[in-house]
Amino acid sequence: MSITADQIDANAVGQTLRCTVAKAPKAKGAQDTIARLMRLDPSNVKSLRRAQHLRARRMNTYIRGNRVWHSREKAARVVRVANGATWDLPMNPSIADDLKSVAGYLTIEKA
C-alpha cells in the first residue's frame, strides 16, 4: 500500500519507510532532496562513515614553506538518484516536509 503526501504526518516516529524513485526529477533541488533522504538509509550511513574514516587515514600530508599542508580526497558519491532506486528510511518529524516536497517523484510504503 502506497503512502500519499497527506498521510506522511500520520506515520509514527521511528517507523521504517521503504521509498522508491518512481520518476527521477529534472529539477536540481528535488534531486538534492531525494539524495539527502537516500543518505539517511542505515546502510548508506555506514558506507559514508567508513569512507570518511578511510579518507582521513589516506590523507596526504606534506610540508611546503615550513607549513604542514593536507591534500584531501574528494568525497565519494554513495547514492544516485535514478528510476527504481530503493532505500529504507527511519521516519522522524524533521524529514516529513522533505518527504512531502518530493512525494510526487517517490513511491512510499511501510517496510
C-alpha positions in Angstrom: 0.0 0.0 0.0 1.5 3.3 -1.1 1.5 6.3 1.2 0.4 9.7 -0.2 1.8 13.1 0.7 -1.3 13.7 3.0 -0.5 10.6 5.0 3.1 11.3 5.7 2.4 13.1 9.0 0.3 10.1 10.2 3.3 7.8 10.3 4.8 7.0 13.7 8.2 8.3 14.6 10.7 5.6 14.4 8.7 3.6 11.8 10.7 2.4 8.8 9.5 3.5 5.3 10.6 2.0 2.1 11.0 4.6 -0.6 11.4 4.0 -4.4 12.1 6.6 -7.0 9.2 6.3 -9.4 10.3 9.2 -11.7 13.7 10.9 -11.4 13.2 14.7 -11.1 14.9 17.0 -13.6 15.0 19.9 -11.1 18.2 20.1 -9.1 16.5 21.0 -5.9 14.3 17.9 -5.9 17.3 15.7 -6.9 19.3 17.1 -4.0 16.4 16.5 -1.6 16.0 12.9 -2.7 19.8 12.3 -2.5 19.8 13.7 1.1 16.9 11.4 2.0 18.7 8.4 0.5 21.8 9.2 2.6 19.7 8.6 5.7 19.4 4.8 4.9 21.3 2.9 7.6 23.5 1.0 5.0 24.3 4.3 3.2 25.2 5.9 6.6 27.6 3.1 7.3 29.2 3.4 3.9 29.6 7.2 4.2 31.1 6.8 7.7 33.5 4.1 6.6 34.6 6.2 3.5 35.2 9.2 5.7 37.3 7.2 8.1 39.4 5.8 5.1 39.8 9.3 3.6 41.2 10.5 6.9 43.6 7.6 7.0 44.8 8.1 3.4 45.2 11.9 3.7 48.4 13.1 2.1 50.3 15.4 4.4 53.3 17.4 3.1 55.5 20.3 4.2 55.7 23.4 2.0 57.1 26.7 3.1 57.7 25.3 6.6 54.0 24.6 7.0 52.1 21.4 7.1 49.6 21.0 4.2 47.0 18.4 3.6 45.9 17.1 0.2 42.4 15.7 0.7 40.5 13.2 -1.4 37.1 14.2 -2.8 34.1 12.5 -1.1 32.6 9.6 -2.9 29.1 9.8 -4.3 27.4 6.9 -2.4 23.8 7.5 -3.6 22.5 8.0 -7.1 19.0 9.4 -7.9 17.7 7.1 -10.7 14.4 5.4 -11.6 13.9 2.3 -9.4 16.4 3.3 -6.7 15.0 1.9 -3.4 16.1 2.6 0.2 14.7 2.2 3.7 14.2 5.3 5.8 13.6 5.7 9.5 10.8 8.2 9.9 11.2 11.3 12.1 9.4 14.6 12.2 12.3 16.6 10.8 12.1 14.9 7.4 8.3 15.0 6.9 8.4 18.3 5.0 11.2 16.9 2.7 9.2 13.8 2.0 6.1 15.9 1.2 8.0 18.1 -1.2 9.3 15.1 -3.3 6.3 12.7 -2.8 5.3 13.2 -6.4 8.6 11.5 -7.5 8.6 8.7 -4.9 6.6 5.6 -4.1 6.5 5.4 -0.3 5.5 2.2 1.6 5.7 0.9 5.1 8.7 -1.5 5.3 
